[in-house]
Amino acid sequence: MQRTFISATLIGALASIAVIVPSTVSMVHALEMSVVAAGIETSMIAARAVTMGVDALQGYHLAAPMPAAAVPRLVRRLAISA
């Protein structure tokens, strides 16, 4: 899901958009697909996305863009801190 919808919905900025994320999540899950929320920039938005049923998150709150070769190092660091 695009950052505009995620951010606006999860921080409650736009009531009309608040219907879009949950209904889109339900529709995508009904199609047996996964939902990725892009633009996750705060822990509050990450937590609310997860409670709304989003399957995966991406955004600066989790990690800055990086080359593929750097991902294993990030995963090891996160595993150690968990």
Biopython code that builds the backbone (N, CA, C, O; Angstrom):
import numpy as np
from Bio.PDB.StructureBuilder import StructureBuilder

atoms = [
    (1, "MET", "N", (0.845, -1.163, 0.000)),
    (1, "MET", "CA", (0.000, 0.000, 0.000)),
    (1, "MET", "C", (0.893, 1.228, 0.000)),
    (1, "MET", "O", (1.964, 1.235, 0.608)),
    (2, "GLN", "N", (0.457, 2.226, -0.662)),
    (2, "GLN", "CA", (1.233, 3.447, -0.805)),
    (2, "GLN", "C", (1.281, 4.237, 0.502)),
    (2, "GLN", "O", (0.332, 4.215, 1.285)),
    (3, "ARG", "N", (2.397, 4.937, 0.730)),
    (3, "ARG", "CA", (2.622, 5.700, 1.943)),
    (3, "ARG", "C", (1.510, 6.702, 2.221)),
    (3, "ARG", "O", (1.139, 6.888, 3.380)),
    (4, "THR", "N", (0.968, 7.351, 1.201)),
    (4, "THR", "CA", (-0.090, 8.349, 1.401)),
    (4, "THR", "C", (-1.271, 7.753, 2.141)),
    (4, "THR", "O", (-1.779, 8.358, 3.085)),
    (5, "PHE", "N", (-1.716, 6.574, 1.727)),
    (5, "PHE", "CA", (-2.848, 5.934, 2.381)),
    (5, "PHE", "C", (-2.483, 5.451, 3.770)),
    (5, "PHE", "O", (-3.245, 5.638, 4.719)),
    (6, "ILE", "N", (-1.320, 4.832, 3.893)),
    (6, "ILE", "CA", (-0.904, 4.293, 5.180)),
    (6, "ILE", "C", (-0.786, 5.398, 6.217)),
    (6, "ILE", "O", (-1.394, 5.312, 7.284)),
    (7, "SER", "N", (-0.013, 6.432, 5.918)),
    (7, "SER", "CA", (0.206, 7.507, 6.884)),
    (7, "SER", "C", (-1.084, 8.208, 7.255)),
    (7, "SER", "O", (-1.362, 8.397, 8.439)),
    (8, "ALA", "N", (-1.868, 8.592, 6.282)),
    (8, "ALA", "CA", (-3.106, 9.322, 6.554)),
    (8, "ALA", "C", (-4.087, 8.480, 7.348)),
    (8, "ALA", "O", (-4.737, 8.976, 8.268)),
    (9, "THR", "N", (-4.195, 7.231, 7.001)),
    (9, "THR", "CA", (-5.139, 6.354, 7.682)),
    (9, "THR", "C", (-4.685, 6.027, 9.090)),
    (9, "THR", "O", (-5.471, 6.107, 10.034)),
    (10, "LEU", "N", (-3.440, 5.664, 9.233)),
    (10, "LEU", "CA", (-2.984, 5.174, 10.519)),
    (10, "LEU", "C", (-2.801, 6.269, 11.559)),
    (10, "LEU", "O", (-2.848, 5.989, 12.757)),
    (11, "ILE", "N", (-2.596, 7.498, 11.134)),
    (11, "ILE", "CA", (-2.555, 8.565, 12.128)),
    (11, "ILE", "C", (-3.894, 9.272, 12.210)),
    (11, "ILE", "O", (-4.033, 10.255, 12.938)),
    (12, "GLY", "N", (-4.879, 8.783, 11.474)),
    (12, "GLY", "CA", (-6.222, 9.312, 11.576)),
    (12, "GLY", "C", (-6.408, 10.675, 10.935)),
    (12, "GLY", "O", (-7.302, 11.425, 11.329)),
    (13, "ALA", "N", (-5.586, 11.006, 9.961)),
    (13, "ALA", "CA", (-5.648, 12.332, 9.360)),
    (13, "ALA", "C", (-6.887, 12.524, 8.492)),
    (13, "ALA", "O", (-7.484, 13.601, 8.511)),
    (14, "LEU", "N", (-7.277, 11.530, 7.750)),
    (14, "LEU", "CA", (-8.405, 11.671, 6.841)),
    (14, "LEU", "C", (-9.411, 10.544, 7.062)),
    (14, "LEU", "O", (-9.116, 9.377, 6.801)),
    (15, "ALA", "N", (-10.574, 10.896, 7.534)),
    (15, "ALA", "CA", (-11.597, 9.884, 7.832)),
    (15, "ALA", "C", (-12.008, 9.117, 6.583)),
    (15, "ALA", "O", (-12.258, 7.913, 6.646)),
    (16, "SER", "N", (-12.078, 9.815, 5.436)),
    (16, "SER", "CA", (-12.510, 9.131, 4.210)),
    (16, "SER", "C", (-11.504, 8.079, 3.759)),
    (16, "SER", "O", (-11.884, 7.053, 3.196)),
    (17, "ILE", "N", (-10.229, 8.333, 4.005)),
    (17, "ILE", "CA", (-9.202, 7.354, 3.630)),
    (17, "ILE", "C", (-9.138, 6.222, 4.653)),
    (17, "ILE", "O", (-8.652, 5.135, 4.340)),
    (18, "ALA", "N", (-9.617, 6.462, 5.857)),
    (18, "ALA", "CA", (-9.561, 5.450, 6.914)),
    (18, "ALA", "C", (-10.284, 4.176, 6.524)),
    (18, "ALA", "O", (-10.011, 3.117, 7.090)),
    (19, "VAL", "N", (-11.190, 4.253, 5.582)),
    (19, "VAL", "CA", (-11.912, 3.077, 5.118)),
    (19, "VAL", "C", (-11.086, 2.296, 4.095)),
    (19, "VAL", "O", (-11.263, 1.087, 3.949)),
    (20, "ILE", "N", (-10.200, 2.971, 3.401)),
    (20, "ILE", "CA", (-9.471, 2.354, 2.288)),
    (20, "ILE", "C", (-8.503, 1.273, 2.759)),
    (20, "ILE", "O", (-8.484, 0.181, 2.192)),
    (21, "VAL", "N", (-7.707, 1.550, 3.773)),
    (21, "VAL", "CA", (-6.692, 0.568, 4.180)),
    (21, "VAL", "C", (-7.324, -0.726, 4.683)),
    (21, "VAL", "O", (-6.983, -1.792, 4.171)),
    (22, "PRO", "N", (-8.233, -0.686, 5.667)),
    (22, "PRO", "CA", (-8.804, -1.960, 6.125)),
    (22, "PRO", "C", (-9.537, -2.724, 5.031)),
    (22, "PRO", "O", (-9.445, -3.950, 4.967)),
    (23, "SER", "N", (-10.260, -2.020, 4.175)),
    (23, "SER", "CA", (-10.991, -2.732, 3.128)),
    (23, "SER", "C", (-10.034, -3.306, 2.082)),
    (23, "SER", "O", (-10.278, -4.388, 1.549)),
    (24, "THR", "N", (-8.954, -2.593, 1.786)),
    (24, "THR", "CA", (-7.966, -3.103, 0.838)),
    (24, "THR", "C", (-7.253, -4.320, 1.409)),
    (24, "THR", "O", (-7.022, -5.298, 0.698)),
    (25, "VAL", "N", (-6.905, -4.262, 2.690)),
    (25, "VAL", "CA", (-6.266, -5.412, 3.349)),
    (25, "VAL", "C", (-7.187, -6.628, 3.263)),
    (25, "VAL", "O", (-6.739, -7.723, 2.923)),
    (26, "SER", "N", (-8.459, -6.440, 3.568)),
    (26, "SER", "CA", (-9.416, -7.555, 3.507)),
    (26, "SER", "C", (-9.527, -8.121, 2.096)),
    (26, "SER", "O", (-9.534, -9.338, 1.906)),
    (27, "MET", "N", (-9.613, -7.236, 1.111)),
    (27, "MET", "CA", (-9.746, -7.679, -0.276)),
    (27, "MET", "C", (-8.505, -8.463, -0.713)),
    (27, "MET", "O", (-8.621, -9.525, -1.325)),
    (28, "VAL", "N", (-7.330, -7.941, -0.400)),
    (28, "VAL", "CA", (-6.086, -8.607, -0.805)),
    (28, "VAL", "C", (-5.953, -9.961, -0.117)),
    (28, "VAL", "O", (-5.547, -10.940, -0.743)),
    (29, "HIS", "N", (-6.293, -10.020, 1.169)),
    (29, "HIS", "CA", (-6.239, -11.307, 1.863)),
    (29, "HIS", "C", (-7.252, -12.296, 1.289)),
    (29, "HIS", "O", (-6.973, -13.493, 1.216)),
    (30, "ALA", "N", (-8.423, -11.808, 0.881)),
    (30, "ALA", "CA", (-9.427, -12.685, 0.260)),
    (30, "ALA", "C", (-8.906, -13.283, -1.048)),
    (30, "ALA", "O", (-9.318, -14.372, -1.450)),
    (31, "LEU", "N", (-8.003, -12.565, -1.703)),
    (31, "LEU", "CA", (-7.375, -13.064, -2.927)),
    (31, "LEU", "C", (-6.148, -13.920, -2.630)),
    (31, "LEU", "O", (-5.419, -14.317, -3.539)),
    (32, "GLU", "N", (-5.930, -14.201, -1.340)),
    (32, "GLU", "CA", (-4.806, -15.010, -0.866)),
    (32, "GLU", "C", (-3.467, -14.413, -1.261)),
    (32, "GLU", "O", (-2.542, -15.114, -1.672)),
    (33, "MET", "N", (-3.393, -13.090, -1.124)),
    (33, "MET", "CA", (-2.156, -12.363, -1.388)),
    (33, "MET", "C", (-1.724, -11.673, -0.099)),
    (33, "MET", "O", (-2.475, -11.642, 0.876)),
    (34, "SER", "N", (-0.519, -11.124, -0.097)),
    (34, "SER", "CA", (0.015, -10.419, 1.064)),
    (34, "SER", "C", (-0.007, -8.915, 0.825)),
    (34, "SER", "O", (0.082, -8.447, -0.310)),
    (35, "VAL", "N", (-0.127, -8.171, 1.921)),
    (35, "VAL", "CA", (-0.156, -6.712, 1.861)),
    (35, "VAL", "C", (1.154, -6.170, 2.419)),
    (35, "VAL", "O", (1.553, -6.515, 3.532)),
    (36, "VAL", "N", (1.823, -5.318, 1.640)),
    (36, "VAL", "CA", (3.040, -4.640, 2.084)),
    (36, "VAL", "C", (2.707, -3.158, 2.224)),
    (36, "VAL", "O", (2.236, -2.527, 1.277)),
    (37, "ALA", "N", (2.950, -2.613, 3.397)),
    (37, "ALA", "CA", (2.725, -1.181, 3.629)),
    (37, "ALA", "C", (4.046, -0.449, 3.449)),
    (37, "ALA", "O", (5.020, -0.727, 4.148)),
    (38, "ALA", "N", (4.070, 0.477, 2.521)),
    (38, "ALA", "CA", (5.267, 1.278, 2.258)),
    (38, "ALA", "C", (5.159, 2.603, 2.983)),
    (38, "ALA", "O", (4.061, 3.083, 3.265)),
    (39, "GLY", "N", (6.305, 3.188, 3.282)),
    (39, "GLY", "CA", (6.318, 4.512, 3.897)),
    (39, "GLY", "C", (6.138, 4.486, 5.395)),
    (39, "GLY", "O", (5.668, 5.465, 5.975)),
    (40, "ILE", "N", (6.497, 3.395, 6.034)),
    (40, "ILE", "CA", (6.389, 3.315, 7.491)),
    (40, "ILE", "C", (7.523, 4.144, 8.083)),
    (40, "ILE", "O", (8.695, 3.797, 7.940)),
    (41, "GLU", "N", (7.168, 5.234, 8.744)),
    (41, "GLU", "CA", (8.178, 6.171, 9.233)),
    (41, "GLU", "C", (8.203, 6.337, 10.740)),
    (41, "GLU", "O", (9.104, 6.995, 11.260)),
    (42, "THR", "N", (7.246, 5.764, 11.463)),
    (42, "THR", "CA", (7.251, 5.854, 12.928)),
    (42, "THR", "C", (6.830, 4.518, 13.521)),
    (42, "THR", "O", (6.216, 3.695, 12.843)),
    (43, "SER", "N", (7.161, 4.309, 14.785)),
    (43, "SER", "CA", (6.750, 3.072, 15.456)),
    (43, "SER", "C", (5.234, 3.012, 15.616)),
    (43, "SER", "O", (4.652, 1.929, 15.571)),
    (44, "MET", "N", (4.583, 4.172, 15.803)),
    (44, "MET", "CA", (3.132, 4.196, 15.930)),
    (44, "MET", "C", (2.473, 3.714, 14.643)),
    (44, "MET", "O", (1.541, 2.910, 14.681)),
    (45, "ILE", "N", (2.953, 4.201, 13.514)),
    (45, "ILE", "CA", (2.377, 3.783, 12.236)),
    (45, "ILE", "C", (2.656, 2.302, 11.991)),
    (45, "ILE", "O", (1.793, 1.590, 11.476)),
    (46, "ALA", "N", (3.841, 1.831, 12.350)),
    (46, "ALA", "CA", (4.167, 0.411, 12.185)),
    (46, "ALA", "C", (3.218, -0.456, 13.011)),
    (46, "ALA", "O", (2.681, -1.442, 12.506)),
    (47, "ALA", "N", (3.012, -0.096, 14.264)),
    (47, "ALA", "CA", (2.145, -0.878, 15.145)),
    (47, "ALA", "C", (0.704, -0.889, 14.636)),
    (47, "ALA", "O", (0.054, -1.934, 14.636)),
    (48, "ARG", "N", (0.214, 0.245, 14.212)),
    (48, "ARG", "CA", (-1.172, 0.300, 13.728)),
    (48, "ARG", "C", (-1.334, -0.473, 12.427)),
    (48, "ARG", "O", (-2.369, -1.101, 12.209)),
    (49, "ALA", "N", (-0.339, -0.437, 11.570)),
    (49, "ALA", "CA", (-0.417, -1.205, 10.321)),
    (49, "ALA", "C", (-0.511, -2.692, 10.621)),
    (49, "ALA", "O", (-1.297, -3.408, 10.000)),
    (50, "VAL", "N", (0.280, -3.149, 11.562)),
    (50, "VAL", "CA", (0.256, -4.574, 11.931)),
    (50, "VAL", "C", (-1.109, -4.944, 12.509)),
    (50, "VAL", "O", (-1.652, -5.997, 12.174)),
    (51, "THR", "N", (-1.674, -4.092, 13.375)),
    (51, "THR", "CA", (-2.985, -4.412, 13.948)),
    (51, "THR", "C", (-4.095, -4.387, 12.908)),
    (51, "THR", "O", (-5.146, -4.997, 13.105)),
    (52, "MET", "N", (-3.869, -3.681, 11.798)),
    (52, "MET", "CA", (-4.863, -3.649, 10.724)),
    (52, "MET", "C", (-4.708, -4.829, 9.768)),
    (52, "MET", "O", (-5.477, -4.957, 8.815)),
    (53, "GLY", "N", (-3.727, -5.687, 10.013)),
    (53, "GLY", "CA", (-3.575, -6.888, 9.216)),
    (53, "GLY", "C", (-2.558, -6.828, 8.102)),
    (53, "GLY", "O", (-2.463, -7.757, 7.301)),
    (54, "VAL", "N", (-1.784, -5.738, 8.035)),
    (54, "VAL", "CA", (-0.741, -5.633, 7.016)),
    (54, "VAL", "C", (0.297, -6.726, 7.278)),
    (54, "VAL", "O", (0.682, -6.957, 8.424)),
    (55, "ASP", "N", (0.741, -7.386, 6.231)),
    (55, "ASP", "CA", (1.649, -8.527, 6.376)),
    (55, "ASP", "C", (3.125, -8.156, 6.455)),
    (55, "ASP", "O", (3.898, -8.837, 7.130)),
    (56, "ALA", "N", (3.520, -7.094, 5.779)),
    (56, "ALA", "CA", (4.929, -6.700, 5.763)),
    (56, "ALA", "C", (5.014, -5.182, 5.717)),
    (56, "ALA", "O", (4.127, -4.506, 5.195)),
    (57, "LEU", "N", (6.098, -4.665, 6.274)),
    (57, "LEU", "CA", (6.308, -3.226, 6.352)),
    (57, "LEU", "C", (7.608, -2.852, 5.677)),
    (57, "LEU", "O", (8.567, -3.624, 5.680)),
    (58, "GLN", "N", (7.635, -1.657, 5.096)),
    (58, "GLN", "CA", (8.890, -1.120, 4.590)),
    (58, "GLN", "C", (8.862, 0.383, 4.791)),
    (58, "GLN", "O", (7.811, 1.017, 4.694)),
    (59, "GLY", "N", (10.016, 0.938, 5.068)),
    (59, "GLY", "CA", (10.103, 2.382, 5.248)),
    (59, "GLY", "C", (11.288, 2.752, 6.110)),
    (59, "GLY", "O", (11.972, 1.888, 6.660)),
    (60, "TYR", "N", (11.520, 4.037, 6.220)),
    (60, "TYR", "CA", (12.686, 4.537, 6.945)),
    (60, "TYR", "C", (12.686, 4.186, 8.424)),
    (60, "TYR", "O", (13.752, 4.139, 9.038)),
    (61, "HIS", "N", (11.520, 3.938, 9.013)),
    (61, "HIS", "CA", (11.505, 3.536, 10.423)),
    (61, "HIS", "C", (12.226, 2.203, 10.606)),
    (61, "HIS", "O", (12.831, 1.956, 11.650)),
    (62, "LEU", "N", (12.160, 1.364, 9.607)),
    (62, "LEU", "CA", (12.780, 0.039, 9.692)),
    (62, "LEU", "C", (14.212, 0.053, 9.192)),
    (62, "LEU", "O", (15.096, -0.540, 9.811)),
    (63, "ALA", "N", (14.444, 0.719, 8.088)),
    (63, "ALA", "CA", (15.797, 0.799, 7.522)),
    (63, "ALA", "C", (15.783, 1.733, 6.318)),
    (63, "ALA", "O", (14.789, 1.844, 5.601)),
    (64, "ALA", "N", (16.898, 2.389, 6.123)),
    (64, "ALA", "CA", (17.075, 3.229, 4.936)),
    (64, "ALA", "C", (17.323, 2.326, 3.729)),
    (64, "ALA", "O", (17.735, 1.179, 3.898)),
    (65, "PRO", "N", (17.081, 2.821, 2.524)),
    (65, "PRO", "CA", (17.401, 2.021, 1.339)),
    (65, "PRO", "C", (18.867, 1.588, 1.376)),
    (65, "PRO", "O", (19.742, 2.343, 1.799)),
    (66, "MET", "N", (19.114, 0.367, 0.928)),
    (66, "MET", "CA", (20.483, -0.163, 0.964)),
    (66, "MET", "C", (20.683, -1.145, -0.171)),
    (66, "MET", "O", (19.722, -1.683, -0.720)),
    (67, "PRO", "N", (21.937, -1.373, -0.517)),
    (67, "PRO", "CA", (22.214, -2.391, -1.538)),
    (67, "PRO", "C", (21.856, -3.780, -1.002)),
    (67, "PRO", "O", (21.894, -4.018, 0.205)),
    (68, "ALA", "N", (21.518, -4.663, -1.887)),
    (68, "ALA", "CA", (21.135, -6.022, -1.494)),
    (68, "ALA", "C", (22.219, -6.698, -0.659)),
    (68, "ALA", "O", (21.908, -7.477, 0.242)),
    (69, "ALA", "N", (23.461, -6.415, -0.944)),
    (69, "ALA", "CA", (24.564, -7.044, -0.202)),
    (69, "ALA", "C", (24.573, -6.651, 1.277)),
    (69, "ALA", "O", (25.147, -7.369, 2.095)),
    (70, "ALA", "N", (23.952, -5.531, 1.633)),
    (70, "ALA", "CA", (23.934, -5.073, 3.024)),
    (70, "ALA", "C", (22.803, -5.696, 3.840)),
    (70, "ALA", "O", (22.815, -5.602, 5.067)),
    (71, "VAL", "N", (21.839, -6.324, 3.196)),
    (71, "VAL", "CA", (20.679, -6.875, 3.896)),
    (71, "VAL", "C", (21.059, -7.979, 4.896)),
    (71, "VAL", "O", (20.546, -7.955, 6.014)),
    (72, "PRO", "N", (21.919, -8.938, 4.562)),
    (72, "PRO", "CA", (22.265, -9.961, 5.547)),
    (72, "PRO", "C", (22.845, -9.369, 6.845)),
    (72, "PRO", "O", (22.549, -9.856, 7.936)),
    (73, "ARG", "N", (23.654, -8.338, 6.724)),
    (73, "ARG", "CA", (24.220, -7.695, 7.911)),
    (73, "ARG", "C", (23.110, -7.077, 8.763)),
    (73, "ARG", "O", (23.132, -7.193, 9.989)),
    (74, "LEU", "N", (22.146, -6.428, 8.125)),
    (74, "LEU", "CA", (21.021, -5.839, 8.841)),
    (74, "LEU", "C", (20.207, -6.915, 9.552)),
    (74, "LEU", "O", (19.825, -6.739, 10.709)),
    (75, "VAL", "N", (19.940, -8.018, 8.876)),
    (75, "VAL", "CA", (19.162, -9.112, 9.468)),
    (75, "VAL", "C", (19.890, -9.670, 10.683)),
    (75, "VAL", "O", (19.260, -9.932, 11.708)),
    (76, "ARG", "N", (21.204, -9.855, 10.589)),
    (76, "ARG", "CA", (21.969, -10.366, 11.736)),
    (76, "ARG", "C", (21.904, -9.379, 12.894)),
    (76, "ARG", "O", (21.729, -9.783, 14.043)),
    (77, "ARG", "N", (22.044, -8.079, 12.598)),
    (77, "ARG", "CA", (21.976, -7.071, 13.657)),
    (77, "ARG", "C", (20.605, -7.079, 14.337)),
    (77, "ARG", "O", (20.522, -6.986, 15.562)),
    (78, "LEU", "N", (19.550, -7.186, 13.565)),
    (78, "LEU", "CA", (18.217, -7.203, 14.130)),
    (78, "LEU", "C", (17.976, -8.477, 14.950)),
    (78, "LEU", "O", (17.311, -8.432, 15.985)),
    (79, "ALA", "N", (18.504, -9.586, 14.498)),
    (79, "ALA", "CA", (18.346, -10.846, 15.233)),
    (79, "ALA", "C", (19.056, -10.779, 16.577)),
    (79, "ALA", "O", (18.565, -11.327, 17.564)),
    (80, "ILE", "N", (20.183, -10.128, 16.625)),
    (80, "ILE", "CA", (20.938, -10.000, 17.878)),
    (80, "ILE", "C", (20.209, -9.100, 18.862)),
    (80, "ILE", "O", (20.198, -9.374, 20.062)),
    (81, "SER", "N", (19.593, -8.015, 18.361)),
    (81, "SER", "CA", (18.939, -7.072, 19.245)),
    (81, "SER", "C", (17.550, -7.521, 19.687)),
    (81, "SER", "O", (16.970, -6.919, 20.590)),
    (82, "ALA", "N", (17.011, -8.564, 19.070)),
    (82, "ALA", "CA", (15.659, -9.027, 19.414)),
    (82, "ALA", "C", (15.644, -9.908, 20.632)),
    (82, "ALA", "O", (14.581, -10.374, 21.044)),
]
sb = StructureBuilder()
sb.init_structure("model")
sb.init_model(0)
sb.init_chain("A")
sb.init_seg("    ")
for serial, (resi, resn, name, xyz) in enumerate(atoms, 1):
    if name == "N":
        sb.init_residue(resn, " ", resi, " ")
    sb.init_atom(name, np.array(xyz, "f"), 0.0, 1.0, " ", f" {name:<3s}", serial, name[0])
structure = sb.get_structure()
